[in-house]
Amino acid sequence: MELMNRGFVTIATGKEHYYRIAYNLLHSYRLNAGRYPFAIICDRINKYTAAFDKTVIMEEPAHSYMDKLRLFDCLPFDETIFIDADCLVYGDIDCWWALFENADDFSVFGCAYENLDTDRGWFRAEGMGKYRESIRFVPSFSGGVYFLRNTTTCSGVFEVAKDAAAHYREYPFAIFRDPADEPVIALGMAVMNCRPVDCGDVGLYTYKRYTRADIAVPNAEWYCNDAWKQIKLIHFGNFGTMKAFYLFEAATAKRKLAGKPLDKGIVGTVFFRCKLLYGILHVCDLVTLWKRAIRRVKKRLRAGRCRAC
């Protein structure tokens, strides 16, 4: 397939914060890979979207992760790899195209449980109503990366997902009480017989405390089975993008991409090589944690008042 018929995409709608982290993702991709075009699906044009190779406007977005159910409607390429905006690239993820070469028309990095009585995966097959007879496996995956081809099969995955989201409480989905993209897309995959692929040693990992990385090298690893495993992408999660580690890594990637050395001059040597910037941001983490604690308390107080009514 021609190069321009393939590309990466991310989504940013609503608050400027989401545009900023999408911009950071783009920087990290161009620093550590960069052979393919990178598009953005968004709800407006601004200074961040100007840096992308292609911009697709989404009309009336949900301003949440449920915007991912509109991915097929906004496809920028014939073959597309979607990456959540709250990720950073730490290696040449262009090799992912080889992993998806023989994949179904919609796929993810994950696994499929053939035993439908399993208590793993994103749903319980027995309670899936009108979809039950079409289910031959239960997918398990993290929704940070999706692979899509512009086909009717891929479209079918999203049609099922949208229908399931509209009737979410009628089905035994796992983990999320309210609609989320992963459970309903998993159902769409099962119904349309689109299986996950094994990412092997070139995949991603959700950021937790057992992860270490340095985008200046670049290098990223996570601790698994008594050993450090090399990975190419970290999915920080939205809250993680407000913390010191992410902010320092994003600033480092931006500086390197601009061709500014990390070991020359006062700014490079002191703030980046000696990591003074990281120290300053780490202190700011306390403010972020405090604000989050206040929001949680307010949310519980509002819930308590609602129950009292």
C-alpha positions in Angstrom: 0.0 0.0 0.0 1.3 3.5 -0.8 2.7 5.5 2.1 0.1 8.3 2.0 -2.7 5.7 2.3 -1.5 4.8 5.7 -1.0 7.0 8.7 -1.4 7.6 12.4 -4.2 9.7 14.1 -5.1 11.0 17.5 -8.2 12.8 18.9 -8.4 16.1 20.7 -11.7 17.9 21.5 -12.9 20.3 24.1 -10.3 21.7 26.5 -6.9 23.1 25.3 -5.2 20.5 27.6 -6.2 17.7 25.2 -4.8 19.6 22.2 -1.6 20.2 24.1 -1.0 16.6 24.9 -1.9 15.6 21.3 0.8 18.0 20.2 3.3 16.4 22.6 2.4 13.0 21.2 3.1 14.3 17.7 6.5 15.6 18.9 7.5 12.3 20.4 6.5 10.4 17.2 8.5 12.7 14.9 11.4 12.5 17.2 11.5 8.7 17.5 9.8 7.5 14.3 8.2 9.8 11.8 8.0 8.1 8.4 4.2 8.2 8.1 1.8 11.1 8.2 0.2 11.9 11.5 -3.4 13.4 11.5 -5.6 14.8 14.2 -9.4 14.6 14.6 -10.6 17.6 16.5 -13.4 20.1 16.9 -11.6 23.3 15.9 -8.5 24.6 14.2 -5.8 26.2 16.4 -2.0 26.6 16.9 -1.7 22.9 17.8 -3.5 21.4 14.9 -1.4 23.4 12.4 1.5 21.1 13.2 -0.3 17.9 12.0 -0.1 16.6 8.5 -3.9 16.4 8.2 -6.8 17.8 10.2 -10.3 16.3 10.3 -13.1 18.2 12.0 -15.6 16.2 14.1 -19.0 17.8 14.3 -20.8 17.8 17.7 -18.2 15.8 19.7 -19.0 14.2 23.0 -15.8 15.8 24.5 -14.9 12.5 26.2 -13.3 9.2 25.3 -16.6 8.3 23.7 -15.5 10.4 20.7 -13.5 7.3 19.8 -16.7 5.7 18.7 -16.7 8.3 15.8 -13.3 7.2 14.6 -14.6 5.4 11.5 -16.7 8.4 10.5 -13.5 10.6 10.5 -10.9 8.2 9.0 -8.1 10.2 7.5 -6.4 7.3 5.7 -7.3 3.9 4.1 -5.3 2.2 6.9 -5.1 4.1 10.2 -3.5 3.5 13.5 -5.1 5.5 16.3 -3.1 6.4 19.4 -4.6 8.1 22.5 -3.4 11.6 23.0 -2.2 10.9 26.5 0.7 8.7 25.2 4.3 9.4 24.3 6.4 7.5 21.7 9.7 6.0 22.9 10.8 4.0 19.8 10.1 3.4 16.1 6.5 2.4 16.1 6.4 2.4 12.3 7.2 -1.3 12.8 3.6 -1.7 14.0 2.4 -1.7 10.4 4.0 -5.1 9.9 2.2 -6.4 12.9 -1.2 -5.3 11.5 -0.3 -6.4 7.9 -2.4 -9.6 8.2 -4.7 -8.4 10.9 -8.5 -8.2 10.5 -10.0 -4.9 9.3 -10.2 -3.7 12.9 -7.7 -4.8 15.5 -5.9 -4.0 18.7 -2.9 -5.2 20.7 -4.4 -7.8 23.1 -5.8 -11.3 23.3 -9.0 -13.3 22.7 -10.5 -15.7 25.1 -12.0 -18.6 23.3 -13.8 -20.0 26.4 -17.0 -18.0 26.5 -17.5 -18.8 30.2 -14.4 -16.8 31.1 -14.7 -14.1 33.7 -11.9 -12.2 31.8 -12.3 -9.8 28.9 -14.6 -6.8 28.5 -18.0 -8.6 28.7 -19.8 -11.7 29.7 -20.9 -13.5 26.6 -23.9 -15.2 28.1 -25.7 -11.9 28.8 -25.2 -10.2 25.4 -28.7 -10.6 24.2 -29.2 -10.3 20.5 -25.4 -10.5 19.9 -24.9 -13.7 21.8 -25.1 -16.1 18.8 -22.5 -14.1 16.9 -19.9 -14.2 19.7 -17.1 -16.8 19.3 -14.5 -15.1 21.6 -14.2 -12.4 24.2 -11.5 -9.7 23.5 -9.2 -8.3 26.1 -7.1 -5.2 25.4 -6.3 -1.6 26.4 -7.9 1.0 24.2 -4.8 3.2 23.7 -4.1 1.9 20.2 -6.6 0.9 17.5 -6.0 -0.3 13.9 -8.6 0.4 11.3 -9.1 -0.2 7.6 -11.7 1.7 5.7 -14.0 -1.3 5.0 -17.6 -2.3 5.7 -16.3 -4.8 8.3 -14.6 -2.1 10.3 -17.7 0.1 10.0 -19.7 -2.8 11.4 -17.5 -2.9 14.5 -18.4 0.7 15.2 -22.1 0.3 14.4 -22.3 -2.5 17.0 -20.3 -0.4 19.5 -22.6 2.6 19.1 -25.7 0.5 19.5 -24.3 -1.2 22.6 -23.3 2.2 24.1 -26.9 3.4 23.7 -28.1 0.3 25.7 -25.1 0.0 27.9 -26.9 -1.0 31.1 -28.7 -3.9 29.4 -25.4 -5.8 29.0 -22.9 -7.3 31.5 -19.9 -5.2 30.5 -16.8 -5.3 32.8 -15.2 -2.5 34.9 -17.0 0.6 33.7 -20.4 1.4 35.2 -21.0 4.0 32.5 -20.4 3.7 28.8 -16.7 3.5 27.7 -15.1 2.8 24.4 -13.3 -0.4 25.2 -16.2 -2.6 26.3 -18.5 -1.7 23.4 -15.7 -1.9 20.8 -14.8 -5.3 22.2 -18.3 -6.4 21.6 -18.2 -5.0 18.0 -14.9 -6.9 17.4 -16.5 -10.2 18.6 -19.6 -9.8 16.5 -17.7 -8.8 13.4 -15.0 -11.5 14.0 -12.1 -9.0 14.3 -9.4 -10.4 16.5 -6.7 -8.7 18.5 -3.0 -9.3 17.6 -0.1 -10.0 19.9 2.2 -6.9 20.1 5.1 -9.1 21.3 8.0 -6.9 22.4 7.1 -3.8 20.4 3.9 -2.7 22.1 2.7 -0.4 24.8 2.1 -0.4 28.5 -0.1 1.8 30.6 2.1 4.0 32.9 2.4 2.7 36.4 5.1 2.9 39.0 6.8 -0.1 37.6 7.7 1.8 34.4 10.9 3.8 33.8 11.8 5.8 30.7 14.0 8.6 29.3 12.8 10.1 26.0 16.2 11.7 25.5 17.9 8.3 24.9 15.1 7.2 24.0 14.3 4.3 26.2 11.2 2.9 28.0 10.8 -0.2 30.0 8.3 -1.8 32.4 9.0 -4.4 35.0 7.4 -7.7 34.4 8.2 -11.3 35.6 11.3 -10.2 37.4 12.8 -8.4 34.4 12.7 -5.0 32.6 11.0 -5.3 29.2 11.6 -2.8 26.4 8.5 -1.0 25.1 7.9 1.7 22.4 5.0 3.6 23.8 3.7 4.6 27.2 0.0 5.3 27.8 0.1 7.8 30.8 -3.6 8.3 31.3 -5.1 11.8 31.5 -4.2 12.4 35.1 -0.6 11.2 34.4 -0.2 13.9 31.8 -0.5 16.5 34.6 2.4 15.1 36.6 6.1 15.9 36.6 7.4 12.8 34.8 5.2 13.3 31.7 5.7 17.0 31.6 9.5 16.7 31.8 9.5 14.0 29.1 7.3 16.1 26.8 9.5 19.2 27.3 12.6 17.1 26.6 11.1 15.7 23.3 10.1 19.2 22.2 13.6 20.6 22.8 15.4 17.7 21.0 13.0 17.9 18.0 13.9 21.6 17.8 17.6 20.7 17.6 18.5 22.2 20.9 21.1 20.3 22.8 20.4 19.0 26.3 24.0 19.5 27.5 24.9 23.0 26.3 24.0 26.4 27.7 22.4 27.2 31.1 19.0 26.0 30.1 20.1 22.8 28.5 22.6 21.8 31.2 20.8 22.9 34.3 17.2 22.4 33.4 17.4 19.3 31.3 20.7 17.5 31.8 20.7 18.1 35.5 16.9 17.8 35.6 16.2 20.9 37.6 13.0 21.3 35.6 11.9 17.9 36.7 12.6 18.8 40.3 10.4 22.0 40.0 7.6 20.1 38.3 7.8 17.3 40.9 7.0 19.9 43.6 4.1 21.0 41.5 2.8 17.5 41.6 1.7 18.2 45.2 -0.6 20.9 43.9 -2.1 18.6 41.3 -2.7 15.9 43.9 -4.3 18.4 46.2 -6.6 19.7 43.5 -7.6 16.1 42.6 -8.4 15.3 46.3 -10.6 18.4 46.5 -12.5 17.4 43.4 -13.1 13.9 44.8 -14.4 15.3 48.1 -16.7 17.6 46.3 -18.0 14.8 44.1 -18.7 12.6 47.1 -20.5 15.5 48.9 -22.7 16.1 45.9 -23.5 12.4 45.6 -24.4 12.4 49.3 -26.8 15.3 48.9 -28.4 13.6 45.9 -29.0 10.4 48.0 -30.5 12.5 50.8 -33.0 14.0 48.3 
